[in-house]
Amino acid sequence: MILYDKTLALELPRFGIQIPIRDNKAEKGFRALLEQKVLAGTKEKWHIDTITEKLSKADLLRAHAPEYVERLFSDGVENEIIKTFELIDDKGKYHRYNPEDADLALSLLFDRILKKAAGTAQCCRAALESGFCFYFGGGMHHAQYHHGKGFCMVNDIVIAIRKLQAEGLIRTAWVIDTDAHKGDGTAALTADDPSIITLSIHMGAGWPLDEARKDEAGKPNPSFIRSDIDIPVMPGEDHLYNEKLEKGLAGLETRPNPDIAVVVMGADAYEHDELPSTDGLNLTLEEMGERDRQVYDFLGRREIPGAFLMAGGYGERAWEVHPHFLIPVLTRRYGKGSESF
């Protein structure tokens, strides 16, 4: 299944934000699927076109601190957006942000982010029903317990898993994070939760691992909390990426199968990504495809339902990564002589 709601657009420029997150990443990616004749003809079988899921304060409280959730649902939300999207630099000046260019109040952005997060829970439900669902959205893995971080206001991954656990639909989950950046928020939020096992393969140098390990008060930086399986890829090791991923997945193989796996399938490890903080990984499109097939086949062989999230990816060519993976997968699942996994 594919979850793509064409009304789900952050439209950051309308808020005066100049970060290269392109809404057309999802639009172009979905359009590429429909350019395949066999997929266009079976669209009604695989396309979920509306996000119907809703998230409440109670859902957010399963992952985030009460005081933070209260700020998100108050007049303080604008300040949280500024901090999460890093719109003011350490000198107090606007950074990648010009409020004079905005035609929408900054506070309204949170409503769109909450809908985006709700889509992740809906993607997980669809994966439980059909075995596989890809969502053109989600993957806000940097959000921490007390605050947002790295363009991620809430951790939709942990929120979705714990929502389904609270409803009795699942007991255990894996999070397999292949975004260029370490899945630091997810690792920190689940560090003491044995029901959620995390794997993160990421740049071994650069953001967020170039931050101080402790703040001025001596408090540890939660970004350095390890995933259950941490796989740093150091500069110059791009050619070893998929070999390292294979070994990491083998580590998961020693654990009991979960009820669901959530895959944070960031496109920002792609060599044409435009965000400066992703310069530490530059995989070719073919290497990205191998990455995604590895994870998909690994879950398929074990018959583990997989909820795949679009996650990071910046600039004009970020859209290329996901159709490269999805077209053969969907063709196999929904084309002539289709298979289940």
ChimeraX attribute file (.defattr): number of C-alpha atoms within 10 A of each C-alpha:
attribute: neighborCount
match mode: 1-to-1
recipient: residues
	/A:1	23
	/A:2	23
	/A:3	24
	/A:4	22
	/A:5	20
	/A:6	15
	/A:7	10
	/A:8	18
	/A:9	17
	/A:10	17
	/A:11	16
	/A:12	19
	/A:13	19
	/A:14	16
	/A:15	21
	/A:16	20
	/A:17	22
	/A:18	15
	/A:19	18
	/A:20	16
	/A:21	21
	/A:22	20
	/A:23	18
	/A:24	18
	/A:25	22
	/A:26	24
	/A:27	16
	/A:28	15
	/A:29	20
	/A:30	21
	/A:31	13
	/A:32	19
	/A:33	21
	/A:34	15
	/A:35	11
	/A:36	12
	/A:37	12
	/A:38	16
	/A:39	21
	/A:40	15
	/A:41	12
	/A:42	16
	/A:43	16
	/A:44	11
	/A:45	11
	/A:46	17
	/A:47	17
	/A:48	19
	/A:49	13
	/A:50	14
	/A:51	21
	/A:52	11
	/A:53	15
	/A:54	14
	/A:55	18
	/A:56	9
	/A:57	13
	/A:58	13
	/A:59	19
	/A:60	23
	/A:61	17
	/A:62	18
	/A:63	26
	/A:64	23
	/A:65	14
	/A:66	16
	/A:67	11
	/A:68	20
	/A:69	20
	/A:70	14
	/A:71	15
	/A:72	22
	/A:73	13
	/A:74	10
	/A:75	11
	/A:76	13
	/A:77	21
	/A:78	18
	/A:79	14
	/A:80	20
	/A:81	21
	/A:82	19
	/A:83	18
	/A:84	19
	/A:85	19
	/A:86	18
	/A:87	20
	/A:88	14
	/A:89	11
	/A:90	8
	/A:91	7
	/A:92	8
	/A:93	10
	/A:94	15
	/A:95	17
	/A:96	15
	/A:97	21
	/A:98	14
	/A:99	15
	/A:100	8
	/A:101	13
	/A:102	15
	/A:103	11
	/A:104	15
	/A:105	12
	/A:106	19
	/A:107	19
	/A:108	12
	/A:109	18
	/A:110	19
	/A:111	13
	/A:112	15
	/A:113	20
	/A:114	17
	/A:115	19
	/A:116	26
	/A:117	27
	/A:118	24
	/A:119	29
	/A:120	31
	/A:121	26
	/A:122	23
	/A:123	31
	/A:124	28
	/A:125	22
	/A:126	22
	/A:127	23
	/A:128	20
	/A:129	12
	/A:130	15
	/A:131	20
	/A:132	29
	/A:133	26
	/A:134	25
	/A:135	26
	/A:136	26
	/A:137	26
	/A:138	27
	/A:139	30
	/A:140	29
	/A:141	30
	/A:142	27
	/A:143	28
	/A:144	25
	/A:145	21
	/A:146	14
	/A:147	21
	/A:148	24
	/A:149	24
	/A:150	18
	/A:151	19
	/A:152	21
	/A:153	25
	/A:154	31
	/A:155	25
	/A:156	29
	/A:157	27
	/A:158	29
	/A:159	23
	/A:160	26
	/A:161	28
	/A:162	25
	/A:163	20
	/A:164	18
	/A:165	15
	/A:166	13
	/A:167	9
	/A:168	9
	/A:169	15
	/A:170	17
	/A:171	16
	/A:172	20
	/A:173	23
	/A:174	21
	/A:175	26
	/A:176	24
	/A:177	27
	/A:178	28
	/A:179	26
	/A:180	28
	/A:181	29
	/A:182	30
	/A:183	30
	/A:184	23
	/A:185	29
	/A:186	32
	/A:187	30
	/A:188	21
	/A:189	21
	/A:190	18
	/A:191	16
	/A:192	9
	/A:193	11
	/A:194	11
	/A:195	16
	/A:196	23
	/A:197	22
	/A:198	24
	/A:199	26
	/A:200	27
	/A:201	24
	/A:202	25
	/A:203	28
	/A:204	21
	/A:205	17
	/A:206	17
	/A:207	17
	/A:208	20
	/A:209	16
	/A:210	9
	/A:211	12
	/A:212	12
	/A:213	14
	/A:214	12
	/A:215	10
	/A:216	7
	/A:217	6
	/A:218	8
	/A:219	9
	/A:220	13
	/A:221	16
	/A:222	16
	/A:223	23
	/A:224	18
	/A:225	19
	/A:226	19
	/A:227	23
	/A:228	18
	/A:229	17
	/A:230	19
	/A:231	21
	/A:232	19
	/A:233	21
	/A:234	16
	/A:235	14
	/A:236	10
	/A:237	15
	/A:238	19
	/A:239	13
	/A:240	11
	/A:241	21
	/A:242	18
	/A:243	11
	/A:244	17
	/A:245	22
	/A:246	14
	/A:247	12
	/A:248	18
	/A:249	17
	/A:250	12
	/A:251	13
	/A:252	18
	/A:253	12
	/A:254	8
	/A:255	9
	/A:256	8
	/A:257	16
	/A:258	17
	/A:259	16
	/A:260	27
	/A:261	26
	/A:262	27
	/A:263	25
	/A:264	24
	/A:265	29
	/A:266	26
	/A:267	26
	/A:268	28
	/A:269	30
	/A:270	26
	/A:271	19
	/A:272	21
	/A:273	24
	/A:274	18
	/A:275	15
	/A:276	9
	/A:277	16
	/A:278	24
	/A:279	18
	/A:280	23
	/A:281	25
	/A:282	21
	/A:283	21
	/A:284	16
	/A:285	19
	/A:286	12
	/A:287	18
	/A:288	26
	/A:289	17
	/A:290	14
	/A:291	20
	/A:292	22
	/A:293	16
	/A:294	16
	/A:295	19
	/A:296	20
	/A:297	12
	/A:298	17
	/A:299	20
	/A:300	16
	/A:301	9
	/A:302	12
	/A:303	16
	/A:304	22
	/A:305	26
	/A:306	28
	/A:307	28
	/A:308	32
	/A:309	27
	/A:310	23
	/A:311	21
	/A:312	26
	/A:313	28
	/A:314	24
	/A:315	18
	/A:316	15
	/A:317	18
	/A:318	26
	/A:319	24
	/A:320	19
	/A:321	25
	/A:322	26
	/A:323	19
	/A:324	18
	/A:325	19
	/A:326	20
	/A:327	18
	/A:328	14
	/A:329	18
	/A:330	22
	/A:331	19
	/A:332	15
	/A:333	17
	/A:334	20
	/A:335	17
	/A:336	11
	/A:337	8
	/A:338	12
	/A:339	12
	/A:340	11
	/A:341	19
